């Protein structure tokens, strides 16, 4: 095995994998360039690994599993405590890497890194989280108990939009439970996980417990079909989530596949419109709209429609585009030229289908960064559910406004969507808020909250076309996903 320098510094060669506790040269010969989406600066090359590299990682994980499984949970937690300390010490460094590879503003990157660390912190509680239960005398002289046991090797396939955070929804819990792990980050944003794995190494987590393999479709399919992997976690588009779920399940694996979204945000006439507008603007355009919890369609009810629309337009026009590491920037680029072209296609579709383009961000430029993949905030009015921009996930800084007479009509729009990831309502009425949460049918609900993101100790995931599987990400669901419940019935003569 060949040891490489940090991927964040090796810009002239394909970045390495981390397998069996060492940085190793990929078996794959093909690679793709990695660039900063705001500046166009070259950041390195990403290897397009396939079955051989995935198998090497799985074999390392399988070899490490017996000793790691036998390590007491309290000792496993101590490794994570050390890792959390290192992550805190390098917090700003990791956030800057996220901005460089993804395009977020530095404040957005810091927020996402904080959420990732919170999952490591929560997983430190595994001695309590992993407890089973016991009942004496289920029959005369017979006791019954169940214990949670690790299962072997798990894997995660994670997206580009939160490169430091989303992987931490999975591997900290998996290894805390005593499993070993193979991570495949998005080929568009590999550097923050590369740096975090260096800190994993520094924390002393034993070789083979956590492994990192880069790549695209071939690596994904190798993970889904590998007989040495017990379960797969995924976050991405719904089309790919469905493929991951069906393929991995067909190979006998546990699967949690989090898909796309089309999140409706309802504004009631009794909402505090000034504060509501501020929160919804961030929901629509924060992280350049590239998040599964972003607001997408704002349903303004009754008398709220006109005043809210005017406020939203003013707020969107006040956003400052630029490179996320520069002071005062509130809207960064989308992740790539390909992503920009896809979003432009949705804007064209909205115009062609008759939506009213109130604010057009297509021509927006940042003079200091002519190579950046920037799109200005874009707002459509009069959007109907049958329009492409009314029912498909755009994943860019494009917001839609539609009008509803009342809560019932607004709820019918939410319930008709093929997605059910997140939704929010803005109101000063407790009765209205309770009726909304009771009837909406969506898994993650905000009340006067623009981005309904659960903390690490609550489950994260949607329903309908937004989620494929049974157990969701982080919280107690993660412990259940990464363990098998063994029931023991005993009688002593």
N, C-alpha and C positions, 0 to 999 in steps of 0.2 A: 504494500500500500504506500502511495506517495502522499506526503503531507504538503498542503498548500497554505499560502498566506490567506488572510481574511478575504472573503469574496468582495467585500466593500472596497478593497484596495487593488484587487487583481482585475484591472480593466482590459487587459490585452489578451485574455484567454477565457475559455469556458470556466465558469465557477464550479467548484467541486461539490460532490455529495459528501454527506457525513454518515459513515457506515461503520459500525463496530467500534465507535469511539475515536475514529480518525477521519481526517479529510482525505478523500480518495478521488483519483481521476476517474471520470465517468467512462464506462465502456462505450457509450454512444459517441459517434464521431460528428454528428450534426449538431449545430447550435444556431441560436437566433440572437440578434443584437438586442441589447437592453438600453433604453434611453430615458432621460429625464423628460417627462411630458410637458414641462413648462419651459425648459431651456433648450431641449434638443441635445443636451450633452450626452455623450456615450458613457454608460455606466458599467459595461461589461458584456459578456456573452453568456447565454443560458443554454446548457446542454439539453437536447431533446432525448432524454433517456427512455428506454423501453424495458422489455421483459428482463434482460440480463441484469440491469442495475436494480430493478425492483426485487428480483430474486436474491441478489446479494444482500440487500437490506433486510429482507424477510429472514434469510438464513441467520444473519447476525442477531436479529431480534429473537428468533427461536432459540438460538444458543444461549442468549442471556436470560431467557424467561425462567428456568428452574431456580436459579439462585436469587433472582429478583422477587419471584413469587414467595420464596421462603424468607425474604427480608421482612421483619415485623413492620406493620403499617406505621407505627410511630417513628421508626427509623427512616422509612421512605418519606415520611412527612418532613423530616429534618433536612433532607436533600432539597425539598421544595422551599423550605424556609431560607436556606442559603441562597437558592436561586432567586427568590423574591428580593433579598437584600441586594444582590448583584443587579437585578433589573431596575431597582430604585436608583442605584448609583449611576446607571447608564441610561436613565429615563430620557433625558433630553437628546442624547445621541441617537437612541432608537427612534424617537419621534422625528428627528431630522432626516433619518434614512427613509422613513415612511413618506415624508413630504417629497423627497428627491425621487423616489421610485413610483409613487402613486399620484402626486400632484395636490394632495390636501394642503390646506393652510396649516401652519405649525400648531395653532390652537386645536384644530380638528385632529391632527396627528397625536397631540398630547392626550386628548380625550380618549382616543382609541387605545393608545398604549396603556393608559390608566385602567381601562376596562379589561384589557388582557391581563395585567398584573393582578387585578382583583380576582380573576379566576384561579391564578396560581395560589393566591392567598386563601381562597375558599377551599381549594383542594388540600391545603395543609391540615384541614380538619378531618382528614380521612379516617383516623382512628374512631371518631364518632360517626361520621357519615356512613361508614361501611358496616356498622354493627348489624347483627341479626337480631333474632328474638327467640324466646323460650317460653314454653308453657308446661308446667308440671301436671301430672295426672290427667292427661287427655283421656285415659282410661285407667283403671286401678293399677297402680304400679308402673305405668307407662308414661314416659316424658317425650315431648316433641320439641324440636328446635330447628331453626334454619340459620345458616351462615351464608355469607356472600364470599364467593371465591373468584379470583381472576381466571380468565379463560385462555390467554395466550397472546397472540399478536393482533393488534388492531391497526387500522390505517385511517388517515384523513386526507381528503382532497379539498383544498381551500381556495377561496376566490381572491381576486385582485383588489377588491374595494376596501378591505380592512386587513392588510397583510400582517400586522403585528397582533391584532386582537383575535380574529376568528380561529386561528390554530389553537389558541389558548382556551377555546371552548371545549377542546377535546383532549389533547395529549396530557395536560396536567392531571386531569381526572383519571385517565386511563392508566398512567404509570403509578399514580398514587394508589390505585386499586390493586397494583401488582402485575399488571400486564406490561408488555413491551410494545413498541410503537414504530410505525413508518409514516412519515409526513411527506406529502407532496404539495408544496405551495404552488400558487399560480405562477406560471412561467413569466408573467408580466411584472411580478413584484417579489423576487426571491430574496432580496438583500436584507430586509429586516429580520426574517426568520433565520437567515444565515448568521446574522450577528447574535441573535438570541440563542442559537445552538452553540455558538462559541461560549456564551455564558453558562449554558447547560454543562458544557465540558468543564469550565472553570469551577462550577459548583460541585464537581466530583461525581455526578450521576454516572453509574457504572456503564462501561462500554456495551453497546448493543441495546440498551434500554430505550433510547430514543434515536431514531435514524432519519435522515433527510435525503430525499431523492428528487431531483428536478426533472421537468419534462412537461409534455402536453398530452395529447390524446392517447398515444401509445402507452405512456406510463399509467394513465388512468385505467385503461382497459386491462393492463397487466395486474394492477391492484385488484380490480373487480373479480378477476378469474383465478387469482393465485390460491392454491389449496392450503397454503400455510397461514392465511389471514382469516381471523374469526369474524371480524366485523369491520364495517366501513362507515365513516362519517363524511358528509359532503355538504358544501354550501355553494350555490350558484344559480343558474337559470332553471326554470321549471322543466324545460325540455331535457336538459342534461340530468337534473335530479331524477326525473322519471327513468332515464336510461341507467343511471347508477343504481337506483332501487331495484329495477327489474333484473338487471344483469347480475348484481351481487347476490340478490336473493335467490336467483336461479342456481347460483353456485354455493348455496347453503349458508350464506353469511347473514349476520345481523346488519341492518342498515338504518341509518337516520340521514335522510336526504332533504335538506332545506332548500326550497326553490324560490321562485320569483314573487312579485307582488304588484298590486295596483291599489295603493292605499288611499282611501277616501277620508277626507277631513271635513267634518260638518261644523258650520258656524251658525249658531242660533242668534235670533235677534237680541237676546238678553246678554250676549257675550260682551266682555270688555274689549271693544274693537281695537283700541290702540295696542294693548298688550297682546291680544290675539294675533294681530297682524305681524308683530315682531316675531312671535314664536313660529307662526306658519311660514313666514319668509325663510327662516332658517331651516325649517322642515323641508320645504320645496327645493332650496338651492344650496343648502349646506352639503359639503363633500361633493359639490357639482352634481347633486342629485343622484350620485352613484351609491345608493344604499337601499337595502330591502325594506327599511322602515321609513323611507322618505315619504312625505306627503306627495300625492300625485294629482288627485282630483279634489278640488275644494268645492264642497256643496254649500253654497250660501243660501240660507232659508229666509223666506219672507222679506222683512224690511232690512235684514242684514246685507242683502246682495249689493246694492249700489254703494253704500258707504264703505263696505269691506273692499270691494273691487278697486275703488279709488285709492284707498290706503295701501293695498298690496302693490299696485303699480308704482306708487311713489317709493315704497320701500325697496322694491326690486331695482329700480333705477339708481338707488343709492349704493348698491353693492360695488365694491372695488375689485376688479379682476387683476390677477398678477401671479407671480411666483410665490408660493406659500411660505417661503423663508423670508420674504421681504415684509417689513412692518406695514401694518394697515390693510393688508390684503384680506378680503372676505370671500372671494370666489376664485378657486384655482382652476386648472384645466381639467378636461376629461383625460382618461388614462392613456389614450393612444389615438393615432390618426384614424385607425379603423373604427374606434368607438365614436369619434367625432362624426365620421361619415354616416354611421348608423343613426345617430341622433338627428343629423341634418335630414336624413330620409324621413324620419317621423315628422319633422316640422313641415316638410313638403307635403306629406300625406294629410296633415291637419289642414293646410291651406286648400288642398285639392278637394277635401271632403266638406268644405264650407264653414269650418270653425273661424271665428273672428280673431285674427292675430293682433293682440293688443300691444305686445312688446316683442320685438324681433331681435334676437341676439346673434343672428348668423354672421353679421358683418363686424362683430366686436373684435378688436385687436388690442394687443399689449405691445406697444412700440419697442419696449426694451427686450422683448422676447419674441421675435418674429417667427421662430420655429416652434413656438408653443402650440399645444392643441386646445386653444381656448374657444369657448362658446359663451356668449353673454346670456343672462337670464332671459327666458322666453316665456310669454304668458298667452294662452288662448282663452277666449271666452266662448260661451255657447257650445260647449263640448257635450256631445251626446254619447251614450254608452255604445252605440253601434259604430261610432267612428274608431279608426285604428288607434288614435291617440286617447280615446276614451276607455279602451279596454285592454290594450297591450302595455307591457312594461317598457318604458322608454329608457330609463337608467341614464338620465342626463338632466341638465338644468332647465327643464321644461315643465311648467305648471299649467293646469287646466282649471277653469272655473265653470261651474254649472249652477243652475238655479233650481231650487225646490220650494214648494209652497209651505211645507211643514216637516216635522220630524218623520212622519210616516213616509212621505215621498222620499226623503233623504235616505231613510233606512232601506227602502226598496232598491235604491241604487247600490248601496253597500252589499246587500244580500244577493243581487243579481250577478255580481262579479264572479269570475272563475277563480279568483284568488281570494285568500282570507288570511293574510299575514298580519297586518296591523291596521288600525283605524283610530281616529280621535274625534272627540266632540268638544266644542268650546261653548260653554254656557255658564250661567250663574245659578241655575236651577238644579238642586239635588234630585228632584223628581225626574227631570228630563235626563240627567246623567244616568240615573239608575235604570230607567226604561231603555236607554241606549245600550248599556252594557248587558242588559238582560236579553235584548232582542237581536243584536247586530250579527252574532254568529261568527265573529272574528276572534282569533286567539290572543292577540296582544292589543290591548285597548288603552287609549289615553283619554283622560278627562282634563281638559285645559293643558294638555301635554302634546307637543308637536311630534316628538319621536318617542314612541312607546317602547323603549329599550329596557327589558328587565335586567336587574342586577344579577351578579353571578350566582346568587343563591336562589333564584327563581328560574323556572324553565323558559327557554327561548325557542320559539317555532310557531308556525302557522297551521292552517288546515286547508282543506280543499286542494287546489292546485299549487298551494304554497308549501306543502310538506308531504313527504312520502316516508312512511314509517310509523312507529308507535311511540317511542320514547324520544323526547326532544333534547336540545342542547343545554348544557350546564345545569346547575342546581342538582336536586336529588335525582332527576331523570338520568343524568350522566352516570351517577354511581350505579343505577339499575342497569343502564345499557352496557357498562363495562364489567359487569359481574354476573355470575350465575348463582341463583339461590339454591343451595343444597339443603334438603330437608332430611333430618335424622330422627328416627323414631326408636327409642331405646327402652329395654326392660332388662333388669338384672335379677337373676335368681339367687 
